[in-house]
Amino acid sequence: MTESSSDMKRRVAALLKSRPELARMLLEQQVGHAPPIRRHARRAGERALYPASWAQQRLWFIDRLEGGAAGYRIPLIARLHGPLDLEALQRALDVLMERHETLRTTFVVNTEGLRQQVSAEARFPLAIVDLSGLDDRQRRQQLEQHRSDEIHRGFDLETGPLVRGRLIGLAPGEHVLLITIHHIVSDGWSMGVLCRELAAIYSAFHRGAENPLTPLAVQYADYTRWQQDWLRGEALDMQLAYWRECLEGAAIELKLPADGVRPAVQTYRGKTLQVVLDPQITAGLRRLAQWHGVTLFMALYGGWSILLSRLSGQDDVVIGTPIANRQHAELEGLIGFFVNTLALRMRVKPEYRLSRLFGEIRDEALRAFAHQDVPFDRVVEAVRPERSLSRNPVFQVMLALQNAPRSELPLAGLTVELEDPVDEPAVFDL
């Protein structure tokens, strides 16, 4: 007997209430409605052209509009303690360039539109800087200058490369490795892939062994072909119809209290402020979420929505949240720009009891996850919000629950510390 759509929805809702974390995982992994991603034959030649994904088209447009927007660069900062095998490091980075087409990609416009251009050149651009001859004060100053320059220096999407690195020598056995990638060819999940594979390849080369990684089943260009072949026509129209209805009449701007006027054009100059929630508060949040049959993310989203509503004086709040968008197993090991953004809308009613508020949060999140395939840039096109260079369209606040394991870089023979940049560019107000 075939289960009706309404029966399935009731079962999913019941499952979500009893096992929220499992239910969210299942919702994010449901791919039975989509065809598999297949590898396409590669064209012979120095540079091959492939369609750009919709997300890439949006970032390319922003880059042209804003002259190389600083908010779309992803940094990796690693302190390396111990005897570094420079030859093994360069060879490992070169293998990554060869393994992942995205790291060899630039972008061109022709009669077919924006195209990915994949180069055969697989030499990773690693600059070597030696600061060991300076005194401590000069060394610290120069290191900070190099870190800032790496994070804020732009990329040319047409000429590339869209990944680069600097290895800064501080003293014998002390180095800092800086790697910066443009968001148009990478995302947060990808940085975990890069660290994991770089560690495996470097460690093998350091021992005199061969590359231990098996070839990739597909490349990012195969994903973009799949995306354009499948997500069109009725499949696309149904998802866009949901987002048009969901965001109809939403406020164009969340008016947060500020100590100045919003600039005419976003500057992307941001800072990071770290706040630690102690174990008691964290445990209380988890109990609260379990009691109301929601995930930890949903509980945080609810509290954040209430806070933003009170700060802004608005009872209709739209918050963005990233989703990995790697529902197919063959995409999990790829470096590329897959992450999608969902716009979650909450109408905060002061008269609501907490149980009712969480019920609406659960329903809203369920519906959004069920319509996660359509790229956010297509949602923006469909909703057609009032546009301004001074703010992000649809929402200006992002909430990201980083519940994946933290990236690690276990290089053989070295102690590695990954650092977070404190002055990285900011795409959103918060």
N, C-alpha and C positions, 0 to 999 in steps of 0.2 A: 504494500500500500504506500502511495506517495504522500509524504507529509505536506500539509498545506503551509503556506507562508505564515499565516497567523499562528498555527500550532508551533512552528519553528521559533517564531519570535517569543512566544510565551515560554518555551523551553529555555531559550537563551537567557531571557530575563530572570527566570527562576535559578538558573545556573549562576548567573552573575551575582545574585543576592546571596547564594550559599557559598560560592567559591569565587570571589571577585578577581583575584589575581589570575587564576586559571582561565576564567572566562575572558578576561581582557586579552590574554595570550592567544586564545582560540580565535577571538574576533580579528586580531591582527594577522593571524596566519591563514585565514580562510581564502584560498586561492583556487578553489575548484571551479569557479565560474570563468576563469581566465585561461587561455591557451598557454602551453609551455613556452619557455624562451629557448630558441634554437640558435646555434652558431651558424653564421653566414660565411660563405666563402670570401676570403680576402683578395683584394685586387693586387696584382703585381705592380711594383713601382716604388719609387722613393716616398711618395706621399699619397695616402689613400684618403678619399673623402667619404664621409658618412653623415646621415642626418644628425642634427643637434636635438637633444631632448627639449621638452617644453621648459623645464626648469633652467636649462642652460640658455635658452633663448631669452628668458627673462633677465638673467644676470648679465648677459651680453648687452641687452638694451639698457640696463641700469649703468653698466660701465660706460657706454657711449654717452648716455645722458648726463652723467655726473663726473665724467673724466677720470675713470679708474677709482671707483668708490673704495675707500679704505676698509669698509666694514666687511668685506668679503675675502679676507685672507686668513688662513688657518695656520697658526704657528705651533711648532714643536720645539721645546727648549729642554735639553738634556745635559746635565753635568756628568762627566765621565771621570771616575777616579781609578787610576791604575794604568798599566802599560797598554796603550792603544795600538792595535794592529792597523795602521793606516791603509795598507794595501788591501786588507780584507774588508775594511769599511767601504772603500771606493768600489771594489768589485761587487760587494753586496748591494750597494745603491744602484750600480749599473744593472744588476740583475733585476731589481725592482722596476727600473725604467723599461727593460725589455719585457718583463712579465705583464705589466699593466699598461695597456695602450693609452689610458687617460693621462699618464705622466708624460707621454710624448705627443700630446694633443695641443693643437692651436685651432683658431677659428677664422673662417673666411666666409664671405658672402658672394654667392654667384647667382645665376638665374633661377636656381632651385631654392634659394633662401640661405639661411645660416647653416653652415656645414662644419662638422668636425674634421680636422685635417690631422691624420696620424702620421708622424714621421718615423722613418726607419732608424734614425739616430738614437742610440740608447746609452749615451754617456751622461751620467748624472752631474749637473753643474755644482761642484763642491769647491768653494773658495777656502784656501788655507790662510789663516791669520795667526801670526806669532806675536804674542804680547809678553813673552817670558822675560824680555830684557828690560821691562819697565819697572818702576817702583810700585809699591802696593796701591798708592792713591791713583797714579796714572793708569794702572792696570784696571782698577775698578771703574774709572771713568770711561776708558776705552771700551770695556766690556759692555757697559750700559749703553754707550753710543751704538755699538754694533747690534745689540738686541733691539733697540728702538728703530734703527734703520731697517733691520730685517722685517719687523712687523709692519712698518708704515710705508716702505718702498713699494711702488706699484708694479704691476705686471702689464705687459703688452699682449693682449689676447690674440693678436694676429701673428706676431713674430715669436712669442714665447722666449724661453721655456716657462711653463706655468708652475714649475716647482724649482726650488733652488735651496742651497744650503751653504752654511759657513761653519768651519771647524776652527775654533779659537783656542790656541794653545796658551795656557796661563803659566804653567810651570811643568817640569818633568812629571809625567803621570797625572796631569790635571788639564782637562779640556772641557769646553762647552760646545755642544753641537746644536746649531740652529737650523731648522728646516721649515720653510714656509711654502704653502701650497695655496693656489687660488681656489676659492670655493666652487668655481665652475667645473672643476675636475675632481672635487673631493668633498667629504663631509666628516662629521664627528666620528661616525662609525668607521669610516675609512682610515682615520688616524690610528685606531686600534689595530686594523689590519696591517698598516704600514709598520707599526712597532713590532707586532708579532712576527711578521715575515722577515723584517730586517734583522731581528735578533736571531732567528733560526738560520738565516743564510750566513750572517757574519760569523756566528759561532762555528758553523761547519767549515767555512773557509779558513778560520783561525786554526782549526785542527788539521787542515790540509785535506779535508773531505770535499765531496761534491755538493752541489745545491740539493738540499733534501726535499724541496717542495715539488709536488706533482703539478703538471700543467693545468691551467684554468680551463674550465669547460666552456665558458662564454666570456665575452668582453663587453665593455660598456656600450659599444656601438651596436651589439646584438640586442641589448636592452632597449635602446632608443628605437630600433626598427620594430621590436615587439610592441613598444608603447604606442607608436603611431599606427601600427596595423590593427591593434585591438581596441584601444580606447578612442573610439570615434563612433559616429552614427548614434544608434539607440543607446549603447552602453555609456557614451559620454553625455548624451542629452539627459538621461535619467539622473546621473550624479549632479550635473549642473543645475537641474531643476530643484533638487534638494537644497543646494547651497543658496540659490536665489531666494527661495522661500525662507530659509533659516535666517538670512542676513537682511531681509527686506526691512527697511525703516530703522536699521541700527544707526547709532550716532557715528558721525564720521571721525570724531576725535574724543579720546578720553582726556578730560580736562583736569590733569593733576596739578596740585599747587606747586608753583615754581617761583624762584627768586628773580626771574627775568622773562623777557618775551622769547617766544620760539623764533629761532633764526629763519630767514627766508629760505635757506638751503641747509639741509642737514650737514653737519661737519663730521659725524661719526667719531668724534673724540670722546672716548669713554674711559671709565675707571672700573675696577673690580673691588667690591666691598664684601669681605667674607664674614658670615655670621654662622656660628655653630649652635645647633640645637642640641641640648644635652640628652643623654639616653632616656631620662624620665619623660621629657616632652615627646621624644620620638616614639617611645613605647605607648604613651597616651594617644598619640595620633593614630598609631596602628590599631589600638583597641577601639577608638572611635570609628575608624573606617570599617572594621570588622562588624561592629555592633549595628551599623546602618547599612551593611551589605554593599559597600563601595570599596574601590581600590584606594591605596594610599595616595596615588595621584589625584583621584577624584576628591578626596578629603582636603588635600592641599589646594586644589583648584577652587573648592568651595570657600575655604577661608580666605584665599587670596582675592576672590571676587567680592566678598563682603568688605574686605579692607579697602579695595580700590573704589568700591561704590561709596563708602563713607568719605574717603579722601577727595573724590571728585564731585560728590553730591549728585551723582547720576545713578539711577536704579537699573540701567540697561548697560551691561558691561560686556565687551568682546575682548577675549584674550587669545593670543596665538599659542600653539604648542607644537613642537616638532614631533614627527613620527618617522621611524627609521625607513619605512617603505621598502623593506626587503623581504616581502612575503615569500619569494621563491628561494629555495635553498641554494641554488647556484649563484645567487647574488651576494650571499653572505661573505664571501671571501674576495670581493672585488673592491678596488679603490675607485670611487666615482661619486658623482653628485646624485644620490638617490633620495636623500631626506626630503620629506614633504612637510607642509605646514597645514594644520587644521585651525580654523577660527571657531572657537567655542564661545557661544553667546549665553549669558546668564542674566535673567531678569530678577534682581534682588528685591524681594518683598519683605519689608520689616515685620509684617504680621505672620509670616511663615514660621511654623515650628521647624526645628532642625531636621526632623524626619522627612518632612515634605520637601525641604530644600535639597536634601541629599537624594531624594527620589527623582527630582527634576534634573539634578546634576548627572545621575546615573543614566537617565533616559537620553539626555543631550549627548553625553559622551558615546553611548552606544550608537546613536544615529550617526555621529561624526565618524566613528571608526568604520561603520558600514559604508561610508562614502569617501574613504581616504584615498582612493586611486587617482582621482582627478587632480592634476597639479594645481598648486595654489595660484599660480599666475593665470590659469584658465578660470579659476573662481573669481579673481579680481576682474578679469575681462567680462565675465557674465554679470557680476553684481554692479559693475560700473560705478564705483564710489567716486565722490568728488576728489580729484587728485591734487596733490601739492608736493612741491620739492622739499617742503619743510617737515614732513612727517611721513611715516609709513602708511600705506593704504589699509583700510579695514580695521586694523588694530595697531596699537603702539606699545603694547606690553606683551612680553613673551614669558611663558612659564614652562620650564624644561625639567623634568625629573630624570636625572641621569642615573638610572638604575642598572645600567650595564657595568661589568667589572671595569675598574680604572685601568687605563692603558699602562703597560709596563714594558720596559726595554732591557731584558736580561742579556746583555752582551757578555760573552765568555771572557773570564779573566778581569772583568771590570765591575765596579760598583757604580750604578747609574741612578741618578736622581732626576725625575721629571719635574719641571717647574711650571707653574701657571703664570702667564704674563699678567702684570697688574695694570697695564695701561693699554690693553688691546682695544681695537676699534669696537664701537657699539652700534648695531643697526637699529635698535629700538630705544625708546625712552628708558625703559626698565627691562 
